[in-house]
Amino acid sequence: MIRRLVLLLLMVAVPVLARDAKEDARIDALLGKIEALEGAKFIRNGTAHEAGEAADHLRMKLKRAGERVKTAEDFIDGLATKSSFSGKAYRIRFKDGSEKETGPWLHQQLKKIDDE
């Protein structure tokens, strides 16, 4: 009887813990913005990575973070702005050679996504 009650409670609790579908869509849109940056390099711990590699790395971090990331803002601020290993800020080197930290750029992109 107690096992059934625990199982029932877990079944009810899991959906409550899951990230909202709207937030998943916002995060997916951000990852799409990263992947779409032609000629850009993402600098992580001093090493340049292609856009697709950067997006894959952030997906891995998101998967590992699990339910700690509830919103797209959590994703940006908690995972996509700096290395959890070194603490160094992630940077984007654009096709024209200019560079910017990922945090402000991603917040800017999220605003555009939300305004669409």
C-alpha positions as CSV (number, residue, x, y, z in Angstrom):
1,M,0.0,0.0,0.0
2,I,2.8,2.5,0.9
3,R,4.7,1.6,-2.3
4,R,1.6,2.4,-4.3
5,L,1.2,5.7,-2.5
6,V,4.9,6.6,-3.1
7,L,4.6,5.7,-6.8
8,L,1.4,7.7,-7.2
9,L,3.0,10.7,-5.5
10,L,6.1,10.5,-7.8
11,M,3.9,10.3,-10.8
12,V,2.1,13.4,-9.8
13,A,5.2,15.3,-8.7
14,V,7.3,14.7,-11.9
15,P,5.1,16.9,-14.2
16,V,5.2,19.7,-11.6
17,L,9.1,19.6,-11.7
18,A,9.3,19.6,-15.5
19,R,10.2,22.7,-17.4
20,D,7.3,24.5,-19.1
21,A,6.9,23.8,-22.8
22,K,7.1,27.6,-23.5
23,E,10.4,27.8,-21.8
24,D,11.7,24.8,-23.7
25,A,10.7,26.5,-26.9
26,R,12.5,29.7,-25.9
27,I,15.7,27.8,-25.1
28,D,15.4,25.8,-28.4
29,A,15.0,29.1,-30.2
30,L,18.2,30.5,-28.6
31,L,20.1,27.4,-29.5
32,G,18.9,27.9,-33.1
33,K,20.2,31.4,-33.0
34,I,23.6,30.1,-32.0
35,E,23.6,27.5,-34.7
36,A,22.6,30.0,-37.4
37,L,25.6,32.3,-36.8
38,E,27.5,31.7,-40.0
39,G,31.3,32.2,-39.7
40,A,31.1,32.8,-35.9
41,K,33.3,31.1,-33.4
42,F,32.4,30.5,-29.8
43,I,35.3,31.0,-27.4
44,R,35.2,28.6,-24.4
45,N,38.2,28.5,-22.1
46,G,40.4,30.1,-24.8
47,T,39.5,27.6,-27.5
48,A,37.4,28.5,-30.5
49,H,34.4,26.3,-31.5
50,E,32.1,26.2,-34.4
51,A,28.5,27.3,-33.8
52,G,27.1,23.8,-34.0
53,E,29.7,22.6,-31.4
54,A,28.8,25.5,-29.1
55,A,25.1,24.6,-29.4
56,D,25.8,20.9,-28.7
57,H,27.9,21.8,-25.7
58,L,25.1,24.0,-24.3
59,R,22.6,21.2,-24.9
60,M,24.8,18.9,-22.9
61,K,25.0,21.4,-20.0
62,L,21.2,21.8,-20.1
63,K,20.7,18.1,-19.9
64,R,23.0,17.8,-17.0
65,A,21.4,20.8,-15.2
66,G,18.0,19.0,-15.4
67,E,15.3,20.8,-13.6
68,R,17.5,23.4,-12.1
69,V,16.9,25.4,-15.3
70,K,13.3,26.5,-15.3
71,T,13.4,29.4,-17.8
72,A,15.3,30.7,-20.8
73,E,16.8,33.3,-18.5
74,D,18.1,30.6,-16.1
75,F,19.6,28.9,-19.2
76,I,21.4,32.0,-20.2
77,D,22.6,33.2,-16.8
78,G,23.3,29.7,-15.3
79,L,24.8,27.8,-18.3
80,A,25.4,29.8,-21.4
81,T,27.5,32.7,-20.1
82,K,30.6,31.1,-18.6
83,S,32.5,27.9,-18.1
84,S,31.4,26.0,-15.0
85,F,35.0,24.6,-15.0
86,S,37.1,27.7,-15.2
87,G,34.5,30.5,-14.5
88,K,35.7,32.3,-17.7
89,A,33.0,34.1,-19.7
90,Y,32.1,32.6,-23.0
91,R,32.6,34.9,-26.0
92,I,31.4,35.0,-29.6
93,R,33.8,36.1,-32.3
94,F,31.6,37.2,-35.2
95,K,32.4,36.8,-38.9
96,D,33.6,40.4,-39.0
97,G,36.1,39.8,-36.2
98,S,34.3,41.6,-33.5
99,E,33.7,39.9,-30.2
100,K,31.0,40.0,-27.5
101,E,30.3,38.0,-24.3
102,T,27.5,35.5,-24.9
103,G,25.3,36.6,-22.0
104,P,24.4,40.0,-23.3
105,W,24.1,38.7,-26.8
106,L,21.8,35.9,-25.8
107,H,19.6,38.2,-23.7
108,Q,19.3,40.4,-26.8
109,Q,18.4,37.4,-28.9
110,L,15.8,36.3,-26.3
111,K,14.1,39.7,-26.4
112,K,13.9,39.4,-30.2
113,I,12.4,35.9,-29.9
114,D,9.8,37.1,-27.3
115,D,8.9,40.1,-29.5
116,E,8.2,37.9,-32.6
